[in-house]
Amino acid sequence: MAFDYKKEYKEFYMPGSTPEIVTVPVTNYVAVRGKGDPNQEGGAYQKALGILYGVAYTIKMSYKGSHKIEGFFEYVVPPLEGFWWQDDVAGVDYAHKDTFNWISVIRLPDFVTKKDFDWAVTEAGKKKKMDCSSAEFLTVDEGLCVQIMHIGPFDDEPATVAIMDEYLVENGYRNDMTDIRLHHEIYLSDIRKVQPSKWKTIIRHPIKKECI
């Protein structure tokens, strides 16, 4: 049976509807950076997704071709994730999606080296007949975070974030968002097939312990 990150690492992919504190290990991703409204038809975000999945599935299916990756095992491609921020905005302003900066990512298995990644970018470009050069091998060390499962449309996230913020105050923590510690979302639903009221999105924020 293929290794499934969601099932094997439930503490990072299956949080409850109440906030919880986690320490996230260093993780490698295939990533594409961009700006603008993710809902724009044919926009930069939509194009980034094509690149991400092209590279991710090229690595997943590599065992069927001539490129052999040391330590490879069959696995389920992890869910789409995103890091989001807006210049000069504390938190996220959902009313002005055109000002979003984003890094759209898919987790890579630990056995994927930079050399393997570079091969996959080139190979995906050839097979998909598209430019995948914007894909990067990104290593993220999130560390101490608070996370929660948000159920519903993305525009309803502020209410869930408010619950997270209240939890932090009550438990002696505070948000610690910086230029490299960002608002993080993990998308567990296929929004093309699931009603918005049932979308499942993990919201994760970097935090630090409040000094006494």
KABELCOR-V332248 format. One record per residue. N is the residue number from 1. PHI is phi in whole degrees, -180 to 180 (* if undefined). PSI is psi in whole degrees, 0 to 359 (* if undefined). BURIAL is b if it has 9 or more other ideal C-beta (glycine too) atoms within 8 Angstrom, else e. Layout:
# KABELCOR-V332248
n=N phi=PHI psi=PSI burial=BURIAL
n=N phi=PHI psi=PSI burial=BURIAL
This chain:
# KABELCOR-V332248
n=1 phi=* psi=137 burial=e
n=2 phi=-66 psi=142 burial=e
n=3 phi=-67 psi=129 burial=b
n=4 phi=-118 psi=111 burial=e
n=5 phi=-60 psi=324 burial=b
n=6 phi=-63 psi=323 burial=b
n=7 phi=-83 psi=325 burial=e
n=8 phi=-80 psi=334 burial=e
n=9 phi=-124 psi=61 burial=e
n=10 phi=-61 psi=332 burial=e
n=11 phi=-64 psi=339 burial=e
n=12 phi=-106 psi=345 burial=e
n=13 phi=-122 psi=353 burial=b
n=14 phi=-134 psi=56 burial=e
n=15 phi=-72 psi=164 burial=b
n=16 phi=-87 psi=190 burial=e
n=17 phi=-88 psi=4 burial=e
n=18 phi=-116 psi=149 burial=e
n=19 phi=-63 psi=151 burial=b
n=20 phi=-146 psi=152 burial=b
n=21 phi=-95 psi=133 burial=b
n=22 phi=-137 psi=155 burial=b
n=23 phi=-111 psi=111 burial=e
n=24 phi=-89 psi=128 burial=b
n=25 phi=-73 psi=165 burial=e
n=26 phi=-59 psi=131 burial=e
n=27 phi=-134 psi=141 burial=b
n=28 phi=-99 psi=143 burial=b
n=29 phi=-136 psi=156 burial=b
n=30 phi=-89 psi=131 burial=b
n=31 phi=-136 psi=149 burial=b
n=32 phi=-134 psi=130 burial=b
n=33 phi=-98 psi=152 burial=b
n=34 phi=-171 psi=184 burial=b
n=35 phi=-139 psi=155 burial=e
n=36 phi=111 psi=178 burial=b
n=37 phi=-69 psi=121 burial=b
n=38 phi=-68 psi=344 burial=b
n=39 phi=-88 psi=356 burial=e
n=40 phi=-65 psi=122 burial=b
n=41 phi=-63 psi=122 burial=e
n=42 phi=73 psi=13 burial=e
n=43 phi=-80 psi=185 burial=b
n=44 phi=-60 psi=321 burial=b
n=45 phi=-65 psi=315 burial=b
n=46 phi=-62 psi=320 burial=b
n=47 phi=-67 psi=323 burial=b
n=48 phi=-62 psi=321 burial=b
n=49 phi=-62 psi=321 burial=b
n=50 phi=-61 psi=320 burial=b
n=51 phi=-68 psi=314 burial=b
n=52 phi=-58 psi=309 burial=b
n=53 phi=-69 psi=327 burial=b
n=54 phi=-61 psi=314 burial=b
n=55 phi=-72 psi=316 burial=b
n=56 phi=-60 psi=316 burial=b
n=57 phi=-77 psi=336 burial=b
n=58 phi=-65 psi=319 burial=b
n=59 phi=-68 psi=315 burial=b
n=60 phi=-58 psi=320 burial=e
n=61 phi=-96 psi=9 burial=e
n=62 phi=-61 psi=331 burial=b
n=63 phi=-64 psi=344 burial=e
n=64 phi=-87 psi=352 burial=e
n=65 phi=-113 psi=199 burial=e
n=66 phi=-84 psi=340 burial=e
n=67 phi=-84 psi=113 burial=e
n=68 phi=-103 psi=127 burial=e
n=69 phi=-100 psi=125 burial=b
n=70 phi=-62 psi=132 burial=e
n=71 phi=81 psi=6 burial=e
n=72 phi=-61 psi=141 burial=b
n=73 phi=-140 psi=153 burial=e
n=74 phi=-70 psi=140 burial=e
n=75 phi=-152 psi=161 burial=b
n=76 phi=-87 psi=130 burial=e
n=77 phi=-59 psi=124 burial=e
n=78 phi=-63 psi=165 burial=e
n=79 phi=-69 psi=159 burial=b
n=80 phi=-65 psi=142 burial=b
n=81 phi=-134 psi=168 burial=b
n=82 phi=-154 psi=141 burial=b
n=83 phi=-106 psi=132 burial=b
n=84 phi=-131 psi=144 burial=b
n=85 phi=-162 psi=164 burial=b
n=86 phi=-133 psi=139 burial=b
n=87 phi=-61 psi=132 burial=e
n=88 phi=61 psi=28 burial=e
n=89 phi=-126 psi=129 burial=b
n=90 phi=-85 psi=120 burial=e
n=91 phi=83 psi=222 burial=e
n=92 phi=-135 psi=129 burial=b
n=93 phi=-103 psi=98 burial=e
n=94 phi=-72 psi=346 burial=b
n=95 phi=-78 psi=346 burial=e
n=96 phi=-130 psi=69 burial=e
n=97 phi=-67 psi=339 burial=b
n=98 phi=-68 psi=346 burial=e
n=99 phi=-97 psi=6 burial=b
n=100 phi=-65 psi=138 burial=b
n=101 phi=-106 psi=142 burial=b
n=102 phi=-147 psi=153 burial=b
n=103 phi=-125 psi=108 burial=b
n=104 phi=-90 psi=133 burial=b
n=105 phi=-141 psi=157 burial=b
n=106 phi=-133 psi=132 burial=b
n=107 phi=-61 psi=143 burial=b
n=108 phi=-108 psi=142 burial=b
n=109 phi=-61 psi=152 burial=b
n=110 phi=-64 psi=338 burial=e
n=111 phi=-75 psi=350 burial=b
n=112 phi=-80 psi=117 burial=b
n=113 phi=-91 psi=170 burial=e
n=114 phi=-62 psi=324 burial=e
n=115 phi=-64 psi=316 burial=e
n=116 phi=-63 psi=319 burial=b
n=117 phi=-62 psi=313 burial=b
n=118 phi=-61 psi=321 burial=b
n=119 phi=-61 psi=315 burial=b
n=120 phi=-64 psi=322 burial=b
n=121 phi=-63 psi=315 burial=b
n=122 phi=-66 psi=315 burial=b
n=123 phi=-65 psi=317 burial=b
n=124 phi=-63 psi=321 burial=b
n=125 phi=-61 psi=320 burial=b
n=126 phi=-69 psi=313 burial=e
n=127 phi=-70 psi=320 burial=e
n=128 phi=-89 psi=352 burial=b
n=129 phi=54 psi=49 burial=e
n=130 phi=-146 psi=161 burial=b
n=131 phi=-81 psi=113 burial=e
n=132 phi=-106 psi=14 burial=b
n=133 phi=-66 psi=343 burial=e
n=134 phi=-77 psi=349 burial=b
n=135 phi=-71 psi=137 burial=b
n=136 phi=-131 psi=153 burial=e
n=137 phi=-87 psi=107 burial=b
n=138 phi=-114 psi=129 burial=b
n=139 phi=-108 psi=126 burial=e
n=140 phi=-123 psi=131 burial=b
n=141 phi=-114 psi=90 burial=e
n=142 phi=-74 psi=321 burial=b
n=143 phi=69 psi=223 burial=e
n=144 phi=-74 psi=125 burial=b
n=145 phi=-143 psi=162 burial=b
n=146 phi=-113 psi=141 burial=b
n=147 phi=-142 psi=162 burial=b
n=148 phi=-158 psi=156 burial=b
n=149 phi=-91 psi=120 burial=b
n=150 phi=-98 psi=129 burial=b
n=151 phi=-111 psi=121 burial=e
n=152 phi=129 psi=186 burial=e
n=153 phi=-63 psi=155 burial=e
n=154 phi=-61 psi=325 burial=e
n=155 phi=-66 psi=345 burial=e
n=156 phi=-92 psi=3 burial=b
n=157 phi=-61 psi=327 burial=b
n=158 phi=-53 psi=323 burial=e
n=159 phi=-65 psi=322 burial=e
n=160 phi=-70 psi=320 burial=b
n=161 phi=-62 psi=323 burial=b
n=162 phi=-61 psi=323 burial=e
n=163 phi=-65 psi=319 burial=b
n=164 phi=-62 psi=315 burial=b
n=165 phi=-64 psi=320 burial=b
n=166 phi=-64 psi=320 burial=e
n=167 phi=-62 psi=319 burial=b
n=168 phi=-62 psi=314 burial=b
n=169 phi=-60 psi=317 burial=e
n=170 phi=-68 psi=338 burial=e
n=171 phi=-115 psi=13 burial=e
n=172 phi=78 psi=30 burial=e
n=173 phi=-122 psi=169 burial=b
n=174 phi=-147 psi=157 burial=e
n=175 phi=-63 psi=146 burial=e
n=176 phi=-134 psi=52 burial=b
n=177 phi=-78 psi=134 burial=b
n=178 phi=-137 psi=191 burial=e
n=179 phi=-65 psi=339 burial=e
n=180 phi=-119 psi=349 burial=e
n=181 phi=-110 psi=108 burial=b
n=182 phi=-123 psi=162 burial=b
n=183 phi=-57 psi=127 burial=b
n=184 phi=-126 psi=133 burial=b
n=185 phi=-127 psi=142 burial=b
n=186 phi=-124 psi=125 burial=b
n=187 phi=-100 psi=113 burial=b
n=188 phi=-100 psi=356 burial=b
n=189 phi=-117 psi=146 burial=b
n=190 phi=-86 psi=103 burial=e
n=191 phi=-67 psi=349 burial=e
n=192 phi=-78 psi=341 burial=e
n=193 phi=-119 psi=346 burial=e
n=194 phi=-114 psi=140 burial=b
n=195 phi=-62 psi=140 burial=e
n=196 phi=-52 psi=326 burial=e
n=197 phi=-66 psi=345 burial=e
n=198 phi=-113 psi=5 burial=b
n=199 phi=-61 psi=136 burial=b
n=200 phi=-111 psi=121 burial=b
n=201 phi=-133 psi=124 burial=b
n=202 phi=-80 psi=128 burial=b
n=203 phi=-107 psi=128 burial=b
n=204 phi=-132 psi=130 burial=b
n=205 phi=-123 psi=139 burial=b
n=206 phi=-71 psi=141 burial=b
n=207 phi=-138 psi=172 burial=b
n=208 phi=-144 psi=157 burial=e
n=209 phi=-72 psi=135 burial=e
n=210 phi=-70 psi=133 burial=e
n=211 phi=-71 psi=137 burial=e
n=212 phi=-94 psi=* burial=e
